[in-house]
């Protein structure tokens, strides 16, 4: 059963539905919002990752040299590394590690493949800093979850070292929006609709084929990819994206865990600045921390 905090968050989202007439600038807001305020005892260090802006977010004293590289969500058109400071500090605390957030370029000004190019550049920059591939866990939420999967696909195509593990949170893995759950969960999901994602996919793709594996990694070759954790809400319209990706991964022999939560909404991991101490978010972050510590060296 949904907690009172989750019910409050759902009510807030239903009170502010997506309006297709809103401009991209209006939907973006300031690109930071309340998510830019980290939890206490967190150090923030801006850095230039070979032309890609990033931030080191470190809560307390790390217990490991392993790193969590985080890719924010936002439909490939909004949000930022700065807007990820709260969730990154939560991840840093739960994992006992440094978290590196990536400010990849956004559409429509910078359409596909700009985002994946920047994610790849940031990953390569981490390697140049002396962090080995087997010390990196890559993860992200929504578009950032899809971008995480796309990065794994790009590394495989380039025959380069995969990270230690990956964490996909409500990932957008299929830019065709063809999953059945876009219809069956249309009423239960107050945040993400097919109409919304069709718009954002079109501006991100800018004419590129939506089944291009680096845009829609559900169509990529998953054989040989690292262990993964996928967390998603059963009532999300994008639940089908996770089911398809997890199914393909298992068929390819990938070690992949699926945490399917009842009642939660898309992006519930990022809710701490809106609704503090929401049990469903606390549990999800704790489970990510356990997954990280299981694999980290």
C-alpha positions as CSV (number, residue, x, y, z in Angstrom):
1,X,0.0,0.0,0.0
2,X,1.2,3.5,-0.9
3,X,2.6,5.5,2.0
4,X,1.0,8.8,2.9
5,X,4.1,10.6,1.5
6,X,3.7,8.8,-1.8
7,X,0.0,9.7,-1.9
8,X,0.9,13.3,-1.3
9,X,3.4,13.2,-4.2
10,X,0.9,11.6,-6.6
11,X,-1.6,14.3,-5.7
12,X,0.9,17.1,-6.4
13,X,1.7,15.5,-9.8
14,X,-2.0,15.1,-10.7
15,X,-2.6,18.8,-9.9
16,X,0.1,19.8,-12.4
17,X,-0.5,17.7,-15.6
18,X,1.6,18.0,-18.8
19,X,0.2,20.7,-21.1
20,X,1.2,20.1,-24.7
21,X,1.0,23.9,-25.4
22,X,3.8,24.6,-23.1
23,X,7.1,25.7,-24.7
24,X,10.3,23.8,-24.1
25,X,11.7,26.8,-22.2
26,X,8.6,26.8,-19.9
27,X,8.9,23.1,-19.3
28,X,12.6,23.4,-18.5
29,X,12.2,26.0,-15.8
30,X,15.5,27.0,-14.4
31,X,17.0,23.6,-15.0
32,X,17.9,23.1,-11.3
33,X,14.9,23.4,-9.0
34,X,14.9,22.0,-5.5
35,X,16.8,19.0,-6.6
36,X,19.9,21.2,-6.6
37,X,20.0,21.2,-2.8
38,X,22.0,18.2,-1.6
39,X,21.7,16.5,1.7
40,X,23.8,17.9,4.6
41,X,27.5,17.0,4.8
42,X,27.9,16.9,1.1
43,X,30.9,18.4,-0.9
44,X,30.3,19.6,-4.5
45,X,33.3,20.0,-6.9
46,X,32.6,21.2,-10.4
47,X,34.9,19.8,-13.1
48,X,35.5,19.9,-16.9
49,X,35.4,16.3,-18.3
50,X,37.1,17.1,-21.6
51,X,34.5,19.7,-22.5
52,X,31.6,18.1,-20.7
53,X,30.6,19.8,-17.4
54,X,30.4,17.5,-14.5
55,X,30.2,17.6,-10.7
56,X,31.7,15.4,-8.0
57,X,29.1,14.9,-5.3
58,X,30.5,13.4,-2.1
59,X,28.6,12.8,1.0
60,X,30.7,12.2,4.1
61,X,33.8,10.1,3.7
62,X,33.7,7.5,0.9
63,X,34.4,3.9,1.9
64,X,35.5,2.8,-1.5
65,X,37.5,4.1,-4.5
66,X,34.6,2.9,-6.8
67,X,32.5,5.7,-8.4
68,X,28.9,6.1,-9.3
69,X,28.6,7.9,-12.6
70,X,25.1,9.4,-12.7
71,X,23.1,10.5,-15.8
72,X,20.1,12.7,-15.1
73,X,16.7,12.3,-16.6
74,X,14.4,14.9,-18.2
75,X,13.4,13.6,-21.6
76,X,16.7,14.6,-23.1
77,X,15.6,18.2,-23.1
78,X,15.8,19.4,-19.5
79,X,17.4,19.0,-16.1
80,X,21.1,19.1,-15.4
81,X,24.0,17.9,-13.2
82,X,23.1,20.7,-10.8
83,X,19.5,19.5,-10.5
84,X,20.8,16.1,-9.6
85,X,22.7,17.2,-6.5
86,X,20.1,15.8,-4.0
87,X,19.7,12.4,-5.6
88,X,23.5,12.2,-6.2
89,X,24.1,12.9,-2.6
90,X,21.6,10.3,-1.6
91,X,23.4,7.8,-3.8
92,X,26.8,8.8,-2.5
93,X,25.5,8.2,1.1
94,X,23.9,4.9,0.3
95,X,26.8,3.5,-1.7
96,X,29.6,5.0,0.4
97,X,31.2,6.4,-2.7
98,X,31.9,9.5,-4.8
99,X,29.2,10.3,-7.3
100,X,30.0,11.9,-10.6
101,X,27.1,13.7,-12.4
102,X,27.2,14.5,-16.1
103,X,25.8,17.6,-17.7
104,X,25.2,16.2,-21.2
105,X,23.9,18.4,-24.0
106,X,20.2,18.7,-24.4
107,X,17.8,18.7,-27.4
108,X,16.4,20.3,-29.4
109,X,19.6,22.5,-29.6
110,X,21.7,19.4,-29.5
111,X,19.9,16.4,-30.8
112,X,21.0,12.7,-31.0
113,X,23.7,11.6,-30.7
114,X,25.0,14.6,-28.6
115,X,23.8,13.1,-25.3
116,X,25.4,9.7,-25.9
117,X,28.6,11.3,-27.2
118,X,28.9,13.4,-24.0
119,X,28.2,10.4,-21.8
120,X,30.9,8.5,-23.6
121,X,33.3,11.4,-23.3
122,X,32.6,11.7,-19.5
123,X,33.2,7.9,-19.1
124,X,36.5,8.1,-20.9
125,X,37.5,11.1,-18.8
126,X,36.9,9.1,-15.6
127,X,39.3,6.5,-17.0
128,X,41.9,9.2,-17.6
129,X,41.6,10.2,-14.0
130,X,42.9,6.8,-12.9
131,X,39.5,5.3,-12.2
132,X,39.4,1.8,-13.8
133,X,36.3,0.5,-15.6
134,X,35.9,-2.0,-12.9
135,X,35.6,0.8,-10.4
136,X,32.7,2.5,-12.2
137,X,29.0,1.9,-11.7
138,X,27.0,3.8,-14.3
139,X,23.4,4.7,-13.6
140,X,20.6,7.1,-14.4
141,X,16.9,7.9,-14.2
142,X,14.4,7.9,-17.1
143,X,16.2,9.3,-20.1
144,X,19.3,9.0,-18.0
145,X,18.5,5.3,-17.5
146,X,18.1,4.9,-21.3
147,X,21.3,6.8,-21.8
148,X,23.1,4.5,-19.4
149,X,21.9,1.5,-21.5
150,X,23.0,3.3,-24.6
151,X,26.5,3.9,-23.2
152,X,26.9,0.2,-22.5
153,X,25.8,-0.4,-26.1
154,X,28.3,2.2,-27.4
155,X,31.2,0.7,-25.4
156,X,30.3,-2.8,-26.7
157,X,30.3,-1.5,-30.3
158,X,33.7,0.1,-29.7
159,X,35.0,-3.1,-28.1
160,X,35.9,-1.1,-25.0
161,X,35.8,-2.1,-21.3
162,X,32.4,-2.2,-19.7
163,X,31.8,-0.6,-16.3
164,X,31.6,-2.8,-13.2
165,X,27.8,-2.6,-13.1
166,X,24.8,-0.4,-14.2
167,X,21.7,0.9,-12.5
168,X,18.6,1.8,-14.6
169,X,15.9,3.8,-12.9
170,X,12.5,3.8,-14.8
171,X,14.6,3.8,-18.0
172,X,13.4,5.1,-21.3
173,X,14.8,2.4,-23.5
174,X,12.4,2.5,-26.5
175,X,11.8,5.8,-28.3
176,X,9.1,4.3,-30.4
177,X,6.7,4.4,-27.4
178,X,5.3,1.1,-28.5
179,X,4.9,-0.7,-25.2
180,X,1.4,-1.8,-24.3
181,X,1.7,-0.1,-20.9
182,X,1.5,3.3,-22.5
183,X,-2.2,2.4,-22.9
184,X,-2.9,0.1,-20.0
185,X,-1.2,2.5,-17.5
186,X,-2.3,5.8,-19.0
187,X,-4.7,6.5,-16.1
188,X,-2.4,5.2,-13.3
189,X,0.6,7.3,-14.3
190,X,0.2,11.0,-13.5
191,X,3.5,12.2,-14.9
192,X,4.4,10.5,-18.3
193,X,2.2,10.1,-21.3
194,X,2.7,8.8,-24.8
195,X,1.9,12.2,-26.2
196,X,4.6,13.8,-24.0
197,X,7.3,11.2,-24.9
198,X,6.4,11.3,-28.6
199,X,7.1,15.0,-28.6
200,X,10.4,14.7,-26.7
201,X,11.5,11.7,-28.8
202,X,10.9,13.6,-32.0
203,X,13.0,16.6,-31.0
204,X,15.8,14.4,-29.6
205,X,15.9,12.1,-32.6
206,X,15.7,15.0,-35.1
207,X,14.9,12.6,-38.0
208,X,17.1,9.7,-36.8
209,X,15.6,6.3,-36.8
210,X,13.9,5.6,-33.4
211,X,15.1,2.0,-33.5
212,X,18.8,3.0,-33.7
213,X,20.3,1.0,-30.9
214,X,22.2,4.0,-29.4
215,X,18.9,5.9,-29.2
216,X,16.7,3.0,-28.2
217,X,19.0,0.5,-26.5
218,X,16.2,-2.0,-26.1
219,X,17.2,-2.8,-29.7
220,X,20.9,-3.2,-28.9
221,X,23.0,-6.3,-28.6
222,X,23.1,-7.0,-24.8
223,X,25.3,-10.0,-24.8
224,X,28.3,-9.6,-22.5
225,X,27.0,-6.5,-20.6
226,X,27.8,-6.1,-16.9
227,X,25.4,-6.9,-14.0
228,X,22.5,-4.5,-13.8
229,X,19.8,-3.4,-11.4
230,X,16.5,-2.0,-12.9
231,X,14.0,-0.3,-10.7
232,X,10.6,0.8,-12.0
233,X,7.0,1.3,-11.0
234,X,4.4,-1.3,-12.1
235,X,1.9,1.5,-12.7
236,X,4.2,3.6,-14.9
237,X,3.4,4.0,-18.6
238,X,7.1,3.2,-19.2
239,X,6.9,-0.1,-17.2
240,X,7.0,-1.9,-20.6
241,X,10.3,-0.4,-21.5
242,X,11.9,-2.0,-18.4
243,X,10.2,-5.3,-19.0
244,X,11.4,-5.5,-22.6
245,X,15.0,-4.5,-21.7
246,X,15.2,-6.9,-18.8
247,X,13.7,-9.7,-20.9
248,X,16.2,-9.1,-23.7
249,X,19.1,-8.9,-21.2
250,X,18.2,-12.2,-19.5
251,X,17.9,-13.9,-22.9
252,X,21.4,-12.6,-23.7
253,X,22.7,-14.1,-20.4
254,X,23.1,-10.8,-18.5
255,X,22.9,-10.9,-14.7
256,X,20.0,-8.4,-14.2
257,X,17.8,-7.7,-11.2
258,X,14.3,-6.2,-11.6
259,X,12.8,-4.3,-8.6
260,X,9.2,-3.6,-9.7
261,X,7.5,-1.3,-7.1
262,X,3.8,-1.1,-6.5
263,X,2.1,2.3,-6.7
264,X,5.2,4.5,-7.2
265,X,5.3,7.1,-9.9
266,X,8.0,7.8,-12.5
267,X,11.0,9.5,-11.0
268,X,10.1,8.7,-7.4
269,X,13.8,8.4,-6.6
270,X,14.2,12.1,-7.2
271,X,11.4,13.2,-4.8
272,X,13.4,13.9,-1.6
273,X,13.4,17.6,-2.2
274,X,9.6,17.6,-2.7
275,X,8.5,15.0,-0.2
276,X,11.2,14.2,2.4
277,X,11.5,10.8,3.9
278,X,9.2,9.0,1.5
279,X,9.5,5.3,2.4
280,X,9.4,4.1,-1.2
281,X,12.2,6.4,-2.2
282,X,14.3,5.5,0.9
283,X,13.9,1.8,0.2
284,X,14.8,2.1,-3.4
285,X,18.0,4.1,-2.7
286,X,18.9,1.6,0.1
287,X,18.6,-1.2,-2.4
288,X,20.8,0.6,-4.9
289,X,23.4,1.0,-2.2
290,X,23.3,-2.8,-1.4
291,X,23.6,-3.6,-5.1
292,X,26.6,-1.2,-5.4
293,X,28.4,-2.6,-2.4
294,X,27.8,-6.1,-3.7
295,X,29.8,-5.4,-6.8
296,X,32.1,-2.5,-5.8
297,X,35.8,-3.2,-5.2
